[in-house]
Amino acid sequence: MHPLQTSNSSSRTAWGIYSSFIRVRWEYLKEHIKIRPNSGSYLLDIAFILSLVAVQRVIIPSLVGRAHTIDLMTPWLVITCVFHSKPRAIFLCAVGAFALETHSAEPAGFFLCGYWVIGTVIFMTRNYLYWRHLLPWILVFLISEIWLFCFRAVIYAITNVFWELEFTDVIMQFLVMIISCAFGVFLIECQFERDRFVPEE
């Protein structure tokens, strides 16, 4: 056999082994690593949160402008608070809040305080809501978004920061809240099996 044919055959064999290895690993990742707030691994949860901050603070503003930021973190952390144990949920919410604080023009501690209140209310009420229905999710997502908006307005009023809020800004803020709630519903409907959800103590 010609040496060139031998090298071509061996390179095809090596490529076949490499491509089958990649295919097997990809199937494993698709089966075991799903993008969701309760992945079961601290490292994956932290990686997802940091990736979400990058999407929310860098990618989306570069596409739609910086005037109105679409909040993806709040629905993610609401789901985290509902279904994780309290220590794990507090830790992950703190990671998300600190990550947002480093890329935000809001006053220091805004996200820490805001998510602390959201988490506390969810911890107190999560065992009394029926999470298999969609309505409690929509209400919790929407109330969380409204709370952060009102909290921001109160902080700006206290610190005498001028916040020009026109009717179009209110409409845009409402649309941003709807998009954030839709992202939360997407996570619930498409990424999870809600019938298996039981909050951890």
N, C-alpha and C positions, 0 to 999 in steps of 0.2 A: 504494500500500500504506500502511496506517495506520502511524504512527511507533511505536506500541506493539508491533505485530506485528513490525516490523523489529528492535526491541531484543530481543524474545523470541527471534527467529530467530538473531540474532548471539550471544546468551548461550548458546543451545543449541549452536551451532557451537563457541564457545570451550570450553564444558564437554566436548564431544565430543573436541576436540583435546587438552585437558588430561587427560581420562580415558584416552585412547589412549596418551599420553606416559607416564602412570603405569603402565599395563599393560605397556608395552614395557620400562620400567625394572625393574619387578618381575620380569618373566621373565628379564631379564639377571642380576639379583641372584640369583635362584633357581638359575640355571645356573652362575654363576661364583663365587659366594660361598657356600660351604658351611661350616657350623659344625663345624670339625674341628681337631685339634691341628696338622696340617701344611697350612696354607692356602696356603703359598707366598709369603706376604707378611709381613714383620716387623710392619707396622702392624696388620694383621688379627690376627696371632697375639697381639700385646700387647693389642689390644682384646678378644679372646676371653678371655684370661687375666683381665683386670680385670673383665670381666662375670661370669666364673665366681666370682671372689672375692666380688663383690657378691651373687650368688645364694647362695653358701655361707655367708657371714657375716651377711647382712641378711635375705634373703627366707626361706630355709629356717628359721632360728631363730624368725622371727616366726610361722611356720606350725606348727611342731612343738615349739617351746620350746627353750630354750638349754641344757638339761641334756646333750644329746648332739648334737654337730655332725656332720652327714653330710659326709664328706670327698670332694669332687668334684675337687679340685685334683691329688691324688696320681695317680689313673689318667690324667688329662690329661697330666701331666708325664712319667709313665712312657712313654706313647706318643710324646711329644716326644723323649725320650732314645733311644728305639729307632730312630726313623726320620729324625731330623735329623742334620746334621753336628755334630761335637762342639762347635765354637765357638757355633753357633746354639742348640743344645740347652742349653749352659751359660748363655748369655745369657737365654734364655726361662725356664729354671728359676730363675735369680736374680731375674727380674722377678716370677715367681709367689711366690717365697719372701719377697721384700721386701713385696709386696702383702699377703700373709698376716700378716707380722710387724706391719704397721701396724694390723691389726684383731684382734690376738690377745692373750690374757692369758698366753700361754706365756712362759717366760724368753726374753730377747733372744737371737737367733741359733738358736733351736730349729729353725725350718724351713730356714734356710740350711744348718745342719749335717746335718739329716735328709735333705734332698734332695741334698746333696753326696754322701753315702754311697750313696743309691739310684742317682744318676746314674753314679757311679764303677763300681759293680757292673754296671750295665747296659752301660756302655761296654766293660767287659772281657769280657762274655759274649754280647753281642747277635749277634755273627757266628757263634756256635756253637749258637744255638737256632733251631728251625724255626718261624717266626712265622706261617706259613700255617695252622697248627693252633690251635685255641682253648685247649688245655691250657696251653701256655707262658704265654699271656696271663693266664689265671686264676691260675696259680702266682705270676707276677711281681706282679700286683695284690695278691694276698693276702699275700705275703711283705713287700711294701712297707708295707702297712697294719700288719702285725704288728710290723715294725721300728719304725715311728713310735710305736706303743703302748708297746713295751718301752723305747725311747729316752726317752719322756716319763716312764715309771716310774723309770728310773735317775736322771734329772735331779731329779725330785721327791725321791728318796731321798737324793741327794747334798746338795741344798739344804735338807734337813729340812722340806720342805713337806708338811703333813699331807694325805694323799690317802686318804680313806675309800672303800674299794673293797669293796662287798658283792657277793653272788652275782648279784643282779638287775642291778647295774652291769656285771658281766662279760658277762652275757647280752645286755644292751643294746649294749655295745661290740662284741660279736661280730656282732649284727644290723646295726650301723652299718657294720662292715667288709664284710659281705655286700652291703649296698646299694651301697657304694663300688665293690666289684668288679663288681657288676651294671651300674653306670654305665659302667665301663671296657669291659665286654663289649658293652654297647649301642653305644658309640662304634666299636668294632671291627666289629661285625656290621652295623650299620645305616648308618654314615657312611662306611665305607671299602670299597675293593675289595682284600681282603687278598692276592689273587694278584699284585698289582702292587707289593707292598711290598718294597723292597730298602733296607736301612740305608745311609745316606750315610756316607762316611769323613770 
